[in-house]
Amino acid sequence: MAAGKVPGRAWVTVFAGTAINLCLGILYAWSVWVKYLKVPMKEGKLMLELAGTPIPQFPGWSYLTAAQCSTPFSLCVIIFALFMIPGGRIQDKLGPRVGAITGGLFLAIGCIIAGLSKSYAGLIIGFGILGGIGMGIGYAAPTPAALKWFGPHQRGLVAGLVVSGYGGAALYISPLGEFLIRSTGLTGSFVILGIFFATVTIIAGSLLKWPEPGYVPPAAPATSMAARAVTAVDWAPSEMVKTWQFYALVWLFIATTQSGLLIIANAAPILNKAAKGVEFLQRNAWILASYGGLVNALGRIGTGKYSDIIGRDNAYTINCLVSALCLFLMPWIIASGNLVLLFLAVGIAYWQYGGGLSLLPSYTADFFGPKNLGMNYGLVFLGWGLGFFMTRLGGTIEDLTGSLTWAFYLSALVLIIGVIVCRLAKRPMHVTE
Amino acid sequence: MAVRGSEEKAGQRPAFSLVWEERKIITVPGTPWSIPYIPHPDNLAFDVFVSFVVSALLAIMINAEAQAWVATILGDVRPGAKDRFHFNVLFHLSFLGSLCYLVTGFGWPKPMDIDPTKFRHPCLYLLLARLAGPVANILLANIAASLVFLIKYLDMDPLVFMMVLGVNVTTAVYHLLPLPPLTIGSWLVGCLPDRVQTLKRVLNFIGPILIVAIFLVERITHQGIVSPYLNPLVVRLVRFIIGS
């Protein structure tokens, strides 16, 4: 099957992957549970003396302090990161079914334990530890599996569709969680979601499939920009880290992550404050709550799609230049407090941040081949972690200079360097070529 | 900043008193442990201990993988090696290194096998490869500090990330000790000439036992032997990184 259309199985794999990510994204919805678990406020202060006392409307549960509420979430994030690269290895070695179903079951069992234990320790073990393990193993499985089916001219869209699930999860899990807590209580919400996740990941996971050995993805039409820069060799991770192009990809990841986070962290609170004065938004609070998640998910699909048409480099360039412009204008936008501009700025940041998350797996596949993609992408993903530096640096700059202006300029500069690096980086040549 | 270090005042019972009284203790408001965190019956709350174990696993993994990474780049390539580029912490756990975390709050991974004869400048490159471990720990501590900073926007407390930060800085600083499984020690042993194979083997065997022994003695006798010299550095670095 060298030319023409991909088989139906390929698209089944893509949407099964999206479904799995839609489950794993529960991390984004933790705040829903926090709302009910945290000690209530009285006159603007947390009533900390209530911590440890029973919550009246949920028998068996006790109030937690604010610090305790964030522990399961934080542990989940860290353990997710700890398991993500071994998860890629599991995918590469044992196949996506094993990875996705194991991951999904860990998360499901974790949710059920968290619900039934009705305790802080149970939340740590269930949501924090088992949930984190599940997300790490599960997240690494669907993207590489789906990418193996497609030629380079479709990789962008496919990666975007699969990872949009994780970003889009915030859209439905928050309201669903809220509904379940109100109708069935805290225990019920965790147990029902756990059973739901187990069902979805087992069904969707068993639909994930690698192509048969010897399968050749449909070749790209000669006009496709994305197809030009693709390797035919599968690089091992130890070979990959010796190429400068690997570090270029890490830089591209750092650039998109840092600028996105910097704007989101600083503009989103201002946007929320500005929105308080608008009655329409006050009445429809869901618009603000789901705006970020929606644009984030759309940015992943959209960027993926146009990267297939105009080429990865051009898509990255457009995203980053628009973002850089936005960063240069940020001091002015924040000062103006204009609602429309703030919406636009936050939207661009989310779009660009999501776009990075769908461009980079495709770049990694283009440069280093699909065979070890799970592991290789895991290593490139380190750039995402390093991207957090900038938000921190932004805070330091704010402390030193009294404003974030220079942090925004610096961040724009990092993006522009990212664009230059991206224009210069062509796929590496393997010794066997 | 939501998080600021503050020193315990004299006379006040520190949140967690450990080995010697005059020790400077850095605490974070609402944080029931000192930096460096050392597991102790007084501070073994479940959430704190879980955070500590996870942080220690991260520190071990990142320390070992960074050494492997730099060794590979500098010329010691080993495709398919079990302990390289797997980012699987189970491949890196050593018994005494993990035990040491429980005794004194730092530890080490299984010694990363690096062959200096494959390097162009064996001694220099070996130092670079070994140093990559603690450098990576500091890098991870910085990422944790960034998350501490970022998480306040989510209206959350950054305790777990403070633990990751503290454990990684502690690991990085204590790896300056010149005893074999630690960075400087393993570099010194690695640079010994090949004639003294037996000496190398003896040092590599004794090193970890000696470290655990030193810190066990510290804990049992309540006398600082090495820690009073290193802990101020740990505290200073942590403060520098969280910017307080």
Interface residues (C-beta under 8 A of the other chain):
Chain A: S31 V34 A66 A67 Q68 C69 S70 T71 F73 S74 L75 V77 I78 I79 L82 I85 P86 R89 Y120 A121 I124 G128 I129 A236 P237 S238 E239 V241 K242 L261 A265 A268 P269 M375 G378 L379 G385 L386 F388 F389 M390 T391 R392 G395 T396 D399
Chain B: M1 G30 F46 D47 V50 S51 V54 S55 L57 L58 M61 W69 T72 I73 V77 R78 P79 G80 A81 R84 F85 H86 F87 N88 V89 L139 N142 I143 A145 S146 L147 F149 L150 I151 Y153 L154 D155 M156 D157 P158 L159 V160 F161 V164 G243
